[in-house]
Amino acid sequence: MSERTRHWTTPAGTGPPPSPDPAVSRSHRSGWIWFAGSITIMAGLFTAVEGLVALFDRNYYLLGPSGLLVFDLGAWGWIHLIVGALAVLAGSALFTGAPWARIVTVALAGFNALSQLVFLSAYPIWGVVVIALDVLVIWAVLVHGNEAEYEIW
């Protein structure tokens, strides 16, 4: 008898044990895409609000004597507003199952995390929270994105 041969020891007439239900495992995997889409929308809204605050209330963020890296507060406000709005759209596209949405979501989450890293001197705690959400989204989409096969609806 070879090692590859399987012999089932079950009562007569019952056959091999049932295999796991593929619909259940598929729904668990597509749950990660739902999670990534939801977190992307939430992080995008957080980033957009951060950008709006930077644009409309310039005294809200405390800046050190060195200021912000590369741009002034108004430019970072526009960057955060645009990236946040695009992230909300990309997160919504994840729900539709569009294959391009995974690539765009990972790219926007990575860019958002980098922009939050540069903006940390102005708002450190909130920036760390958004960076953590972005890293979680990148992980969920890269690890579980192709497993779901987009049977979301």
LUMDREN-511969 format. One record per residue (C-alpha): x, y, z; residue in three letters. Coordinates in pm, whole numbers, padded with zeros to 5 digits. Example, Ala and Ser with C-alpha at 12.3 -4.5 7.8 and 13.67 -1.06 7.14 Angstrom:
REM LUMDREN-511969
+--------+--------+--------+------+
:      X :      Y :      Z : resn :
+--------+--------+--------+------+
:  01230 : -00450 :  00780 :  ala :
:  01367 : -00106 :  00714 :  ser :
+--------+--------+--------+------+
***
This chain:
REM LUMDREN-511969
+--------+--------+--------+------+
:      X :      Y :      Z : resn :
+--------+--------+--------+------+
:  00000 :  00000 :  00000 :  met :
:  00148 :  00336 : -00096 :  ser :
:  00153 :  00643 :  00124 :  glu :
: -00074 :  00826 : -00120 :  arg :
: -00354 :  00574 : -00095 :  thr :
: -00619 :  00669 :  00156 :  arg :
: -00835 :  00415 :  00322 :  his :
: -01139 :  00540 :  00501 :  trp :
: -01254 :  00353 :  00805 :  thr :
: -01616 :  00452 :  00823 :  thr :
: -01930 :  00254 :  00884 :  pro :
: -02068 :  00086 :  00576 :  ala :
: -02253 :  00315 :  00337 :  gly :
: -02140 :  00647 :  00483 :  thr :
: -01847 :  00714 :  00249 :  gly :
: -01560 :  00956 :  00311 :  pro :
: -01600 :  01245 :  00552 :  pro :
: -01758 :  01554 :  00397 :  pro :
: -01524 :  01813 :  00251 :  ser :
: -01545 :  02166 :  00381 :  pro :
: -01809 :  02380 :  00217 :  asp :
: -01628 :  02596 : -00045 :  pro :
: -01891 :  02870 : -00017 :  ala :
: -01812 :  02917 :  00351 :  val :
: -01437 :  02943 :  00301 :  ser :
: -01490 :  03177 :  00004 :  arg :
: -01709 :  03405 :  00215 :  ser :
: -01443 :  03422 :  00487 :  his :
: -01181 :  03520 :  00232 :  arg :
: -01401 :  03779 :  00063 :  ser :
: -01467 :  03916 :  00412 :  gly :
: -01111 :  04046 :  00411 :  trp :
: -01188 :  04246 :  00097 :  ile :
: -01498 :  04390 :  00264 :  trp :
: -01281 :  04474 :  00563 :  phe :
: -01013 :  04636 :  00346 :  ala :
: -01275 :  04839 :  00158 :  gly :
: -01434 :  04959 :  00480 :  ser :
: -01102 :  05054 :  00640 :  ile :
: -00989 :  05226 :  00319 :  thr :
: -01303 :  05438 :  00315 :  ile :
: -01262 :  05520 :  00683 :  met :
: -00891 :  05610 :  00648 :  ala :
: -00973 :  05816 :  00338 :  gly :
: -01238 :  06010 :  00528 :  leu :
: -00994 :  06067 :  00816 :  phe :
: -00732 :  06194 :  00572 :  thr :
: -00980 :  06419 :  00389 :  ala :
: -01096 :  06572 :  00718 :  val :
: -00734 :  06626 :  00816 :  glu :
: -00680 :  06806 :  00485 :  gly :
: -00991 :  07022 :  00530 :  leu :
: -00879 :  07122 :  00880 :  val :
: -00535 :  07216 :  00744 :  ala :
: -00699 :  07432 :  00477 :  leu :
: -00964 :  07609 :  00684 :  phe :
: -00813 :  07634 :  01033 :  asp :
: -00443 :  07704 :  01000 :  arg :
: -00402 :  07750 :  01375 :  asn :
: -00530 :  07401 :  01460 :  tyr :
: -00202 :  07219 :  01396 :  tyr :
:  00096 :  07307 :  01609 :  leu :
:  00410 :  07336 :  01403 :  leu :
:  00761 :  07341 :  01540 :  gly :
:  01020 :  07597 :  01440 :  pro :
:  01131 :  07380 :  01148 :  ser :
:  00776 :  07357 :  01012 :  gly :
:  00668 :  07072 :  00786 :  leu :
:  00878 :  06878 :  00540 :  leu :
:  00882 :  06988 :  00177 :  val :
:  00553 :  07185 :  00164 :  phe :
:  00366 :  07435 :  00377 :  asp :
:  00045 :  07353 :  00567 :  leu :
: -00185 :  07460 :  00282 :  gly :
: -00015 :  07232 :  00029 :  ala :
: -00031 :  06936 :  00269 :  trp :
: -00397 :  07017 :  00326 :  gly :
: -00467 :  06985 : -00047 :  trp :
: -00260 :  06667 : -00073 :  ile :
: -00447 :  06508 :  00217 :  his :
: -00784 :  06615 :  00080 :  leu :
: -00715 :  06474 : -00268 :  ile :
: -00558 :  06149 : -00142 :  val :
: -00845 :  06103 :  00105 :  gly :
: -01110 :  06151 : -00162 :  ala :
: -00932 :  05909 : -00398 :  leu :
: -00900 :  05654 : -00115 :  ala :
: -01274 :  05673 : -00049 :  val :
: -01340 :  05606 : -00419 :  leu :
: -01088 :  05319 : -00431 :  ala :
: -01234 :  05163 : -00117 :  gly :
: -01580 :  05182 : -00271 :  ser :
: -01447 :  05018 : -00588 :  ala :
: -01321 :  04724 : -00379 :  leu :
: -01684 :  04645 : -00297 :  phe :
: -01767 :  04614 : -00667 :  thr :
: -01494 :  04358 : -00724 :  gly :
: -01306 :  04560 : -00984 :  ala :
: -00958 :  04406 : -01027 :  pro :
: -00795 :  04747 : -01072 :  trp :
: -00929 :  04853 : -00733 :  ala :
: -00681 :  04629 : -00550 :  arg :
: -00383 :  04792 : -00721 :  ile :
: -00514 :  05145 : -00676 :  val :
: -00606 :  05080 : -00311 :  thr :
: -00260 :  04947 : -00226 :  val :
: -00092 :  05239 : -00407 :  ala :
: -00310 :  05501 : -00237 :  leu :
: -00274 :  05341 :  00106 :  ala :
:  00103 :  05335 :  00065 :  gly :
:  00114 :  05697 : -00050 :  phe :
: -00122 :  05799 :  00231 :  asn :
:  00101 :  05628 :  00489 :  ala :
:  00405 :  05812 :  00354 :  leu :
:  00226 :  06146 :  00352 :  ser :
:  00109 :  06087 :  00708 :  gln :
:  00468 :  06006 :  00806 :  leu :
:  00582 :  06342 :  00669 :  val :
:  00290 :  06516 :  00844 :  phe :
:  00365 :  06354 :  01185 :  leu :
:  00524 :  06668 :  01328 :  ser :
:  00192 :  06851 :  01293 :  ala :
: -00040 :  06581 :  01430 :  tyr :
:  00150 :  06280 :  01562 :  pro :
: -00115 :  06060 :  01727 :  ile :
: -00371 :  06088 :  01450 :  trp :
: -00100 :  06028 :  01189 :  gly :
:  00009 :  05706 :  01360 :  val :
: -00352 :  05583 :  01370 :  val :
: -00399 :  05647 :  00997 :  val :
: -00062 :  05485 :  00915 :  ile :
: -00167 :  05175 :  01109 :  ala :
: -00498 :  05161 :  00919 :  leu :
: -00314 :  05198 :  00588 :  asp :
: -00074 :  04915 :  00671 :  val :
: -00368 :  04695 :  00768 :  leu :
: -00541 :  04770 :  00436 :  val :
: -00225 :  04692 :  00238 :  ile :
: -00189 :  04361 :  00422 :  trp :
: -00553 :  04262 :  00374 :  ala :
: -00556 :  04340 :  00002 :  val :
: -00218 :  04185 : -00079 :  leu :
: -00263 :  03869 :  00125 :  val :
: -00633 :  03802 :  00071 :  his :
: -00722 :  03994 : -00244 :  gly :
: -00670 :  03719 : -00499 :  asn :
: -00821 :  03446 : -00281 :  glu :
: -01166 :  03601 : -00277 :  ala :
: -01210 :  03577 : -00655 :  glu :
: -01457 :  03859 : -00612 :  tyr :
: -01775 :  03674 : -00540 :  glu :
: -01872 :  03955 : -00309 :  ile :
: -02228 :  04018 : -00413 :  trp :
+--------+--------+--------+------+
***
